[in-house]
Amino acid sequence: MRLEINIIDAFTDTLFKGNSAAVIVTDEWLADALMQSIASENNLSETAFIVPDDKGVYHIRWFSPLTEIDFCGHATLASAYVLFKKNPNVKVIQFSAKAVGILTIVQTESGKIQMDFPNTVPKKIDEIPDSLLAGLSIAPVEVYRNAQAYFVIYDSESDVLNVVRDNETLKQLAPYDVVVTCQATSESYQNYDFVSRYFWPENGGDEDPVTGSIHTGLAPLWAERLGKNELVAYQASSRGGVLDCTVAGDRVLISGNAVPYLTGFITVEE
């Protein structure tokens, strides 16, 4: 069986930055084990598999190298980029995913791709798990949590940039991942409202370069703290990525650019 594969750098306008995702469109679902094997072979943060239905909705599933993921923002952006390129007259795409329902994706006049996601604002917790405290070299100022991750608040960008994590210890927090974040206050980050880094040793392997899904929690968290609903975020991984975020009630709109890296074919046994 011959499958077309596209690899896209998401949340960036510069090749080799942002977060890479593979996109594979098929007429029907491949076997789960095969999709996981392909994702493991790709060894990217996520590989997205897409199956269109007869109503024009694209059903989407996301796999990290380790496991299937409930929700992935950057691979959704990459998938939309591929579909918009294949269908240049289409400006709106609907994805359907089991965990998050219908996702409406729009190609804006600026060329950015805007994704409409559920608001997953985290709640503050008072009892911080020992594994979280032991797994990070810098103690949190505050900690929040939603269904995806623990949100560790720091005072400065230097804390976010310099914190050292112990992956084996953080794995004990499963099924939760960990995001560290702070308000952007220094001159180096003057174009942004907040910065973050995302660690997911149990579900993805290490540090995720740019994570769209976690910004459905980060954006409303910082919108409340900063008193504004339009925010620009920077994820400060080694690759880096920029996300435009709008908090609109129970939805969070996340926009970004994408850059194509590779189009090719893979051959696998059915």
C-alpha positions, 0 to 999 in steps of 0.5 A, a space after each residue: 500500500 502506497 500512502 502520500 505523506 506531507 510533513 509541515 512545520 506548524 506555528 512558524 513562517 520559517 522552515 526548521 522552526 515551529 513543530 513538525 507534523 506528518 499528515 496522511 489522508 486515506 479513504 478509510 482508517 488504517 489499523 490502529 497498530 499500523 497508524 501507531 507504527 507509522 507515527 513511531 517510524 516518523 518520530 515526530 511529535 505527532 502524525 495526523 491521520 485523516 479520513 473524509 466522509 460523504 458530508 465533507 467533514 474530515 475525521 482526524 486522529 493524532 498519534 505521537 511516537 508513543 501513543 494515540 493523543 486525544 487532541 493536538 493543535 499543531 498537527 491540526 494546523 498542519 492537516 488544515 494547511 495540506 487540505 487547503 493547498 489541495 483545495 485552493 477554493 476552500 476557505 473553511 474546513 471541519 474536522 471531527 475528533 472523538 475527544 473534542 467534537 467538531 473543530 472549525 478551521 478557517 484560512 484567514 485573509 492574512 494567510 494564517 490558519 485559525 482553529 476554533 477549539 474548546 476552552 480548557 481553562 485550568 483550575 488552581 490547585 493547593 496540594 502540589 504533587 511531590 512528583 511535580 516539585 521533585 521533577 522540576 529544578 525551580 519551585 512553582 509560584 502557583 500551580 493549576 491543572 486541567 484535563 491535560 496538564 499541570 500548569 506551573 506559573 513562574 515569575 520570569 522568563 529566565 525560570 521558564 527557559 532555565 528550568 531543568 526537569 527529571 523526566 522519570 519523575 514527571 512520568 509519575 504524574 501521568 496521565 497529566 503532562 506539565 507546562 511551565 509559563 510566565 508573563 512576558 516582561 523582558 525586552 527579548 519577549 516584548 512582542 508577546 504576552 506570555 511564554 511557555 514550555 511543554 514537557 510530556 515524557 509519558 505521552 510524547 517522549 520529552 519536550 514538545 516544540 510547540 503545543 497548540 492544545 495546551 494554549 486552550 488552557 494557557 490563553 484563558 489562564 493568561 487572559 484572566 490574569 492580564 485582563 485581555 482576550 487577545 494574546 500573542 504567545 511564544 513557546 520557548 523550545 529550541 525550535 520556538 513557535 508563535 501562536 495568536 490566541 483569542 478567548 471567546 467564552 467557551 471557545 479559544 481561537 488559535 491561529 498560526 502560520 505553517 511551512 511545508 517541508 516534505 511531500 512524498 510516499 511511504 509503502 507499507 503492508 496492508 
